[in-house]
Amino acid sequence: MSPADHIANVHIYREPRCRAIDFEAVAAGIGEWLPRTAVTLRAPLLEGWLENASAEDAEALAMRLAEAKVRSFDRPARTGQRVLPGEVGYELRRLQNRDGEVYGILYDAWLFTDAARMLLPAAEARLENVHVIFTNQLIGTWDLADRRYHARTVVCGAPSILSTSGMVEAPARAPGYYLARRSSEALGLQEEEKMELARSYAGDCLRLDDPRLTDTAQGLVMQAVTYRLTGEPFCDDRDCRLFNAHWQSDLIRTQTGGGYCTRHAEMFARLQA
């Protein structure tokens, strides 16, 4: 998809199961950087669509989501892969339960995107519209370099998918955490002691109930916007909020204490003129 000359609308779809994110604040922050763009906050896309769908259409959506589930980390998921009736039923129940939790299932980001794209209004398919869908599900992409899946925080496209679970799970924690965890397992520590270990590193990583998720979400939405404007969502500057953070420490630093590099700040300023 070619980059757009301007952005007329940014549509943000809430994730009802993530209460730590202040979606109104996310939308307001995007509006501050893009004052000439209409930023709208919408109901959850998949769940909202399901409320008015027929039983047949609802089952078809659940089938597509079940097909997007990654069954093997060393083999890419494909459209039309065989699914069991119980998997379709699980997807239906998950969409209907807005208080549900994540159970560690990874979805192929592009298959998930394809399923979501079908639900977007046809009149809003133009390049000047950016759709950002928040989901609490883990999404991942297949990496040809090492031939395995990697969890992602954001996958930019039409629409862009932003995973609240991915903010917590995708970027790696500090090396010391993994070393300490391996040591605790080797020593046979009890579960309570392992939880205490995790709490000792709490400041170095995001949690699902972390108030810092709001700032993080705002920066990741701007990555989706930048992708539509330039075709490239990320920045090489490690202090820019568009930096593609692979470590929790980098994600927290750039999104909660950083700004945009000179190049990208000037790009956003030109959009305001």
C-alpha positions as CSV (number, residue, x, y, z in Angstrom):
1,M,0.0,0.0,0.0
2,S,1.3,3.4,-1.0
3,P,1.8,6.1,1.7
4,A,-1.0,8.7,2.0
5,D,-0.4,12.4,1.5
6,H,-2.4,13.3,4.6
7,I,-4.5,11.7,7.3
8,A,-8.1,12.8,7.5
9,N,-9.3,10.4,10.1
10,V,-7.8,8.1,12.8
11,H,-10.3,5.6,14.1
12,I,-9.3,3.9,17.3
13,Y,-11.3,0.8,18.4
14,R,-11.2,0.1,22.1
15,E,-10.3,-3.2,23.8
16,P,-12.9,-3.7,26.6
17,R,-10.8,-6.1,28.5
18,C,-7.9,-3.8,29.1
19,R,-9.0,-1.4,31.8
20,A,-5.5,0.0,32.4
21,I,-5.6,2.0,29.2
22,D,-7.4,5.3,29.2
23,F,-8.5,5.3,25.6
24,E,-9.9,8.8,25.8
25,A,-6.4,10.0,26.8
26,V,-4.9,8.1,23.9
27,A,-7.3,9.7,21.4
28,A,-6.6,13.1,22.9
29,G,-2.9,12.7,22.7
30,I,-3.1,11.8,19.0
31,G,-5.3,14.8,18.4
32,E,-2.7,17.1,19.9
33,W,-0.1,15.9,17.4
34,L,-2.5,15.8,14.5
35,P,-4.9,18.8,15.1
36,R,-6.1,18.8,11.5
37,T,-7.0,15.1,11.7
38,A,-10.3,13.9,13.1
39,V,-9.6,11.3,15.8
40,T,-12.5,9.2,16.7
41,L,-12.8,6.6,19.5
42,R,-15.0,3.7,18.6
43,A,-16.5,0.6,20.3
44,P,-14.6,-2.6,20.0
45,L,-14.6,-3.7,16.3
46,L,-15.1,-7.4,16.5
47,E,-17.3,-7.5,19.6
48,G,-19.4,-4.6,18.4
49,W,-19.9,-6.1,14.9
50,L,-20.9,-9.4,16.5
51,E,-23.9,-7.8,18.4
52,N,-25.8,-7.3,15.1
53,A,-24.5,-10.2,13.2
54,S,-26.5,-13.3,12.2
55,A,-25.7,-16.6,13.7
56,E,-24.1,-17.7,10.3
57,D,-22.0,-14.5,10.0
58,A,-20.9,-14.8,13.6
59,E,-19.8,-18.4,13.1
60,A,-17.9,-17.3,9.9
61,L,-16.0,-14.7,11.9
62,A,-15.2,-17.2,14.6
63,M,-14.0,-19.6,12.0
64,R,-11.6,-17.1,10.5
65,L,-10.2,-16.3,14.0
66,A,-9.8,-20.0,14.7
67,E,-7.9,-20.3,11.4
68,A,-5.6,-17.5,12.5
69,K,-4.5,-19.3,15.6
70,V,-0.8,-20.3,15.6
71,R,-0.6,-24.1,16.2
72,S,3.2,-24.4,15.8
73,F,5.8,-21.7,16.4
74,D,8.0,-23.2,13.7
75,R,5.4,-23.4,10.9
76,P,3.4,-20.5,9.5
77,A,-0.4,-20.5,9.8
78,R,-2.3,-20.5,6.6
79,T,-5.8,-19.5,5.5
80,G,-8.1,-22.6,5.4
81,Q,-6.1,-24.6,7.9
82,R,-8.3,-27.2,9.6
83,V,-10.0,-26.2,12.8
84,L,-12.1,-28.1,15.2
85,P,-15.7,-27.2,16.1
86,G,-14.6,-26.6,19.7
87,E,-12.2,-23.9,18.5
88,V,-14.9,-22.1,16.7
89,G,-17.1,-22.2,19.8
90,Y,-14.2,-20.9,21.9
91,E,-13.8,-17.9,19.6
92,L,-17.5,-17.1,19.8
93,R,-17.5,-17.3,23.6
94,R,-14.4,-15.2,23.8
95,L,-15.9,-12.4,21.7
96,Q,-19.1,-12.5,23.7
97,N,-17.4,-12.2,27.0
98,R,-16.0,-8.7,27.4
99,D,-14.5,-9.6,30.8
100,G,-12.5,-12.6,29.6
101,E,-8.8,-13.1,30.1
102,V,-6.0,-14.1,27.8
103,Y,-4.9,-17.7,27.8
104,G,-1.6,-17.5,25.9
105,I,-3.0,-18.2,22.4
106,L,-0.9,-16.6,19.6
107,Y,-2.7,-15.4,16.5
108,D,-1.0,-14.9,13.1
109,A,-1.1,-11.1,12.8
110,W,-1.9,-11.0,9.0
111,L,-4.7,-13.6,9.2
112,F,-6.1,-11.7,12.2
113,T,-5.9,-8.5,10.2
114,D,-7.7,-10.1,7.2
115,A,-10.6,-11.1,9.5
116,A,-10.8,-7.6,11.0
117,R,-10.6,-5.8,7.6
118,M,-13.8,-7.5,6.4
119,L,-15.7,-5.7,9.2
120,L,-14.6,-2.1,8.4
121,P,-17.0,0.2,6.6
122,A,-16.3,0.1,2.9
123,A,-16.6,3.9,2.6
124,E,-13.6,4.3,5.0
125,A,-11.2,2.1,3.0
126,R,-9.4,5.1,1.5
127,L,-5.8,5.9,2.4
128,E,-6.6,9.0,4.4
129,N,-8.4,6.8,7.0
130,V,-6.3,5.0,9.6
131,H,-8.0,2.2,11.6
132,V,-6.2,1.0,14.7
133,I,-7.8,-2.0,16.5
134,F,-6.8,-2.8,20.0
135,T,-7.0,-6.4,21.1
136,N,-6.0,-8.2,24.2
137,Q,-5.0,-11.2,22.1
138,L,-1.3,-12.0,21.4
139,I,-0.4,-11.5,17.8
140,G,2.7,-12.6,16.0
141,T,4.4,-12.6,12.6
142,W,6.4,-15.4,11.0
143,D,10.1,-14.5,10.6
144,L,11.8,-15.9,7.6
145,A,15.2,-15.3,9.0
146,D,14.9,-17.8,11.9
147,R,11.8,-19.5,10.7
148,R,9.6,-19.0,13.7
149,Y,6.9,-16.8,15.1
150,H,7.6,-13.7,17.2
151,A,5.0,-11.9,19.3
152,R,4.5,-8.3,18.4
153,T,3.1,-5.2,20.1
154,V,1.8,-3.6,16.9
155,V,1.5,-4.7,13.3
156,C,0.8,-1.9,10.9
157,G,-1.4,-2.3,7.9
158,A,-5.0,-1.7,6.9
159,P,-6.1,-1.9,9.6
160,S,-3.3,-1.8,12.1
161,I,-3.5,-4.2,15.1
162,L,-2.2,-3.2,18.5
163,S,-2.0,-5.9,21.1
164,T,-2.3,-4.9,24.8
165,S,-0.9,-8.3,25.8
166,G,1.9,-7.8,23.3
167,M,3.0,-4.7,25.1
168,V,3.6,-6.9,28.1
169,E,4.8,-10.1,26.5
170,A,6.5,-9.3,23.2
171,P,9.5,-7.1,24.2
172,A,12.1,-9.0,26.2
173,R,12.8,-8.3,29.9
174,A,16.2,-7.4,31.3
175,P,18.7,-10.3,31.0
176,G,19.0,-10.4,34.7
177,Y,15.4,-11.5,35.1
178,Y,15.8,-14.5,32.9
179,L,19.0,-15.5,34.7
180,A,17.3,-15.2,38.0
181,R,14.3,-17.1,36.9
182,R,16.5,-20.0,35.6
183,S,18.4,-20.0,38.9
184,S,15.1,-20.1,40.9
185,E,13.9,-23.0,38.8
186,A,17.2,-24.9,39.3
187,L,16.9,-24.3,43.1
188,G,13.3,-25.6,43.1
189,L,11.9,-22.4,44.7
190,Q,8.2,-22.3,45.6
191,E,5.7,-20.4,43.5
192,E,5.5,-17.6,46.1
193,E,9.2,-17.1,45.9
194,K,9.0,-17.0,42.1
195,M,6.3,-14.3,42.3
196,E,8.5,-12.3,44.6
197,L,11.3,-12.5,42.0
198,A,8.9,-11.2,39.3
199,R,7.9,-8.3,41.6
200,S,11.5,-7.3,42.1
201,Y,11.7,-6.6,38.3
202,A,8.3,-5.0,38.1
203,G,9.7,-1.5,37.5
204,D,11.6,-2.8,34.5
205,C,8.6,-4.1,32.6
206,L,5.0,-3.4,31.8
207,R,2.1,-5.3,33.4
208,L,-1.4,-5.8,32.2
209,D,-2.7,-3.4,34.9
210,D,0.1,-0.9,34.4
211,P,-0.9,2.8,34.1
212,R,2.0,3.3,31.8
213,L,0.1,1.3,29.1
214,T,-1.8,4.5,28.2
215,D,1.3,6.4,27.1
216,T,2.7,3.3,25.4
217,A,-0.6,2.8,23.5
218,Q,-0.5,6.4,22.3
219,G,3.1,6.1,20.9
220,L,2.2,2.8,19.1
221,V,-0.9,4.4,17.5
222,M,1.5,7.1,16.2
223,Q,3.5,4.3,14.6
224,A,0.4,3.2,12.7
225,V,-0.1,6.8,11.6
226,T,3.5,7.1,10.5
227,Y,3.2,3.9,8.5
228,R,0.3,5.3,6.6
229,L,2.1,8.6,6.0
230,T,5.5,7.2,5.0
231,G,5.3,3.4,4.5
232,E,7.7,3.0,7.4
233,P,6.3,3.0,11.0
234,F,9.6,2.8,12.9
235,C,12.6,5.1,13.6
236,D,16.3,4.2,14.1
237,D,16.6,6.8,16.8
238,R,16.6,4.9,20.1
239,D,15.1,7.9,21.9
240,C,12.2,8.5,19.4
241,R,8.7,7.2,20.3
242,L,8.7,5.5,16.9
243,F,11.7,3.3,17.8
244,N,10.9,-0.4,17.3
245,A,11.6,-1.5,20.9
246,H,12.6,-5.2,21.3
247,W,13.3,-4.8,25.1
248,Q,10.9,-3.7,27.8
249,S,13.4,-1.2,29.0
250,D,13.5,0.5,25.6
251,L,9.7,0.4,25.3
252,I,9.2,2.0,28.7
253,R,12.0,4.7,28.1
254,T,10.8,5.8,24.7
255,Q,7.0,5.8,25.5
256,T,6.9,7.1,29.0
257,G,9.8,9.5,29.1
258,G,10.7,10.3,25.5
259,G,9.5,12.3,22.6
260,Y,9.9,12.3,18.9
261,C,13.2,12.8,17.1
262,T,13.7,16.0,15.2
263,R,12.9,14.4,11.8
264,H,9.6,13.0,12.9
265,A,8.6,16.0,15.1
266,E,9.1,18.2,12.0
267,M,7.0,15.9,9.9
268,F,4.1,16.1,12.3
269,A,4.6,19.9,12.6
270,R,4.2,20.1,8.8
271,L,0.9,18.3,9.0
272,Q,-0.4,20.9,11.5
273,A,0.4,23.8,9.1
